[in-house]
Amino acid sequence: MKLQRVLQYAQLLLSQSINEGEIAVDATAGNGHDTLFLAQLVGESGHVYSFDIQQEAIDSTINRLEEHGLRDRTSAILDGHQNVANYVTKEVAGAVFNLGYLPGANHDVITKGETTIQAIDSLLQILKINGMIVLVIYHGHVGGKEERDAVIDFVSQLPQKYVHVLRYEFINQKNDPPFIIALEKVKQFPKA
């Protein structure tokens, strides 16, 4: 076995937690690659909710899904991922975030720690036991290190009794390589 690249490992983790017929969330639709991957995992009877604040990203995601005939099992939502609870009320099997900016678009439009943490917190409440939230953290841009640090601080404080938190990264790569933070819910949180 060899070490998997960050994006390959993210997909492996998601494929181990999401089954056909379940619900998944792409918290950062981007160009639709993750939404497509999730749509294939959930199958005909499952559903994927895909979020982005840029119309360009939503259009790209919809086009990618239509090319593969999978549009009918997805909802592409033009809204911030911090509002996930307004759209998703059923149990979620897995979710993925690609933090940073939309490749090929305006680099001033970035994900931010505060809203990312709100989204993670909301998703943890509706995540199934053994469900997985995978964050691919790109932090080499303006604002990226602040978001990285805020997310790491938040997830580091999650109680291990309820959530296992993994960090997967290559430490000898140059130029702020992306890394993964994976959250596996192992026990239901107590009702507030």
C-alpha positions as CSV (number, residue, x, y, z in Angstrom):
1,M,0.0,0.0,0.0
2,K,1.2,3.5,-0.7
3,L,0.3,6.8,0.8
4,Q,-2.7,8.4,-0.8
5,R,-2.8,12.0,-2.0
6,V,-5.0,14.3,-0.1
7,L,-8.0,14.3,-2.5
8,Q,-7.8,10.5,-2.9
9,Y,-7.8,10.0,0.8
10,A,-10.8,12.4,1.2
11,Q,-12.7,10.2,-1.3
12,L,-11.7,7.0,0.5
13,L,-13.0,8.3,3.8
14,L,-16.3,9.4,2.3
15,S,-16.8,6.2,0.4
16,Q,-16.4,4.3,3.7
17,S,-19.1,6.3,5.5
18,I,-21.7,6.9,2.7
19,N,-23.9,4.2,1.4
20,E,-26.5,4.0,-1.4
21,G,-29.8,5.6,-0.3
22,E,-28.2,8.0,2.2
23,I,-27.9,11.8,2.3
24,A,-24.6,13.6,1.7
25,V,-23.6,17.2,1.7
26,D,-21.0,19.0,-0.4
27,A,-20.5,22.2,1.6
28,T,-18.4,23.9,-1.1
29,A,-19.7,23.0,-4.5
30,G,-16.9,24.6,-6.4
31,N,-16.7,23.0,-9.9
32,G,-18.9,20.1,-8.9
33,H,-16.3,17.3,-8.7
34,D,-17.2,16.4,-5.1
35,T,-20.9,16.7,-5.7
36,L,-20.6,14.3,-8.6
37,F,-18.6,11.8,-6.5
38,L,-21.1,12.0,-3.7
39,A,-24.0,11.6,-6.2
40,Q,-22.4,8.4,-7.4
41,L,-22.0,7.1,-3.8
42,V,-25.7,7.8,-2.7
43,G,-27.1,6.1,-5.8
44,E,-30.5,6.5,-7.3
45,S,-32.3,6.4,-3.9
46,G,-30.0,8.9,-2.1
47,H,-29.6,12.6,-2.3
48,V,-26.8,15.2,-2.2
49,Y,-27.2,18.8,-1.1
50,S,-24.5,21.0,-2.6
51,F,-23.9,24.5,-1.4
52,D,-22.0,27.5,-2.8
53,I,-22.3,31.3,-2.5
54,Q,-21.2,31.9,-6.1
55,Q,-23.7,31.4,-9.0
56,E,-20.7,30.4,-11.2
57,A,-20.0,27.4,-8.9
58,I,-23.7,26.3,-8.8
59,D,-23.9,26.5,-12.7
60,S,-20.7,24.5,-13.1
61,T,-21.9,21.9,-10.6
62,I,-25.2,21.5,-12.3
63,N,-23.6,21.2,-15.7
64,R,-21.2,18.5,-14.5
65,L,-24.1,16.6,-12.9
66,E,-26.2,16.9,-16.1
67,E,-23.3,15.6,-18.2
68,H,-23.3,12.4,-16.1
69,G,-27.1,12.1,-15.8
70,L,-27.1,12.6,-12.0
71,R,-28.9,15.9,-11.6
72,D,-32.1,14.3,-10.3
73,R,-30.4,13.1,-7.1
74,T,-28.9,16.5,-6.1
75,S,-30.0,19.9,-4.9
76,A,-27.6,22.7,-5.9
77,I,-28.2,25.5,-3.4
78,L,-27.0,29.1,-3.8
79,D,-26.4,29.8,-0.2
80,G,-23.6,29.7,2.4
81,H,-22.9,26.3,4.0
82,Q,-23.5,27.9,7.4
83,N,-27.2,27.7,6.5
84,V,-27.2,23.9,5.9
85,A,-29.8,23.3,8.7
86,N,-32.3,25.4,6.7
87,Y,-32.2,22.8,3.9
88,V,-31.1,19.5,5.4
89,T,-33.2,18.1,8.2
90,K,-32.7,14.3,7.8
91,E,-29.7,12.3,8.9
92,V,-26.5,12.9,6.9
93,A,-24.1,10.1,6.2
94,G,-21.2,12.3,5.1
95,A,-20.1,15.8,4.1
96,V,-17.1,17.3,2.4
97,F,-15.6,20.8,2.4
98,N,-12.9,22.2,0.2
99,L,-11.8,25.4,2.0
100,G,-10.4,28.3,0.2
101,Y,-11.5,29.8,-3.1
102,L,-13.2,28.6,-6.3
103,P,-10.4,27.6,-8.7
104,G,-10.3,29.9,-11.7
105,A,-12.6,32.5,-10.1
106,N,-12.2,35.6,-7.9
107,H,-9.6,34.8,-5.2
108,D,-11.2,37.4,-3.0
109,V,-14.3,35.2,-2.4
110,I,-13.1,32.7,0.2
111,T,-14.5,30.4,2.8
112,K,-14.1,31.9,6.3
113,G,-13.5,30.3,9.7
114,E,-16.7,31.6,11.4
115,T,-19.1,30.3,8.8
116,T,-17.2,27.0,8.2
117,I,-17.4,26.3,12.0
118,Q,-21.1,27.1,12.0
119,A,-21.6,24.6,9.1
120,I,-19.5,21.9,10.9
121,D,-21.4,22.4,14.1
122,S,-24.8,22.1,12.3
123,L,-23.7,19.0,10.4
124,L,-22.4,17.2,13.5
125,Q,-25.8,17.5,15.0
126,I,-27.5,15.6,12.1
127,L,-24.5,13.3,11.1
128,K,-25.2,9.6,11.6
129,I,-23.1,7.6,14.0
130,N,-19.9,6.6,12.1
131,G,-20.7,9.3,9.6
132,M,-17.8,11.4,8.4
133,I,-17.1,15.1,7.7
134,V,-14.0,15.6,5.6
135,L,-12.4,19.1,5.3
136,V,-9.7,19.6,2.7
137,I,-8.0,22.7,4.0
138,Y,-6.3,24.9,1.4
139,H,-4.5,27.6,3.4
140,G,-1.9,29.2,1.0
141,H,-4.1,32.2,0.1
142,V,-4.9,35.5,1.9
143,G,-7.2,34.6,4.8
144,G,-6.4,30.9,4.5
145,K,-4.2,30.6,7.6
146,E,-6.8,32.4,9.8
147,E,-9.5,30.0,8.7
148,R,-7.2,27.0,9.1
149,D,-6.3,28.1,12.7
150,A,-9.9,28.8,13.6
151,V,-11.1,25.4,12.3
152,I,-8.2,23.5,14.0
153,D,-9.0,25.3,17.3
154,F,-12.7,24.4,17.0
155,V,-12.3,20.7,16.1
156,S,-9.4,20.2,18.7
157,Q,-11.9,21.0,21.4
158,L,-14.6,18.5,20.3
159,P,-15.1,15.9,22.9
160,Q,-13.4,12.6,21.9
161,K,-16.3,10.7,23.5
162,Y,-18.5,11.9,20.6
163,V,-16.2,12.8,17.7
164,H,-12.8,11.4,16.5
165,V,-10.7,14.0,14.8
166,L,-8.0,13.1,12.4
167,R,-5.4,15.3,10.7
168,Y,-3.8,13.9,7.5
169,E,-1.0,15.8,5.8
170,F,2.3,15.6,4.1
171,I,4.7,17.5,6.2
172,N,7.7,17.8,3.8
173,Q,5.8,19.4,0.9
174,K,6.5,23.1,0.0
175,N,4.1,26.0,-0.5
176,D,1.4,25.4,2.1
177,P,0.1,22.0,0.8
178,P,-3.5,21.2,1.5
179,F,-4.3,18.8,4.3
180,I,-7.3,16.9,5.6
181,I,-9.2,17.1,8.8
182,A,-11.7,14.3,9.2
183,L,-14.4,14.1,11.8
184,E,-16.0,10.8,12.6
185,K,-19.1,10.9,14.8
186,V,-18.9,8.0,17.2
187,K,-21.7,8.8,19.7
188,Q,-24.9,11.0,19.6
189,F,-24.4,14.4,21.3
190,P,-26.6,15.0,24.3
191,K,-29.7,17.2,23.7
192,A,-29.1,20.8,24.7
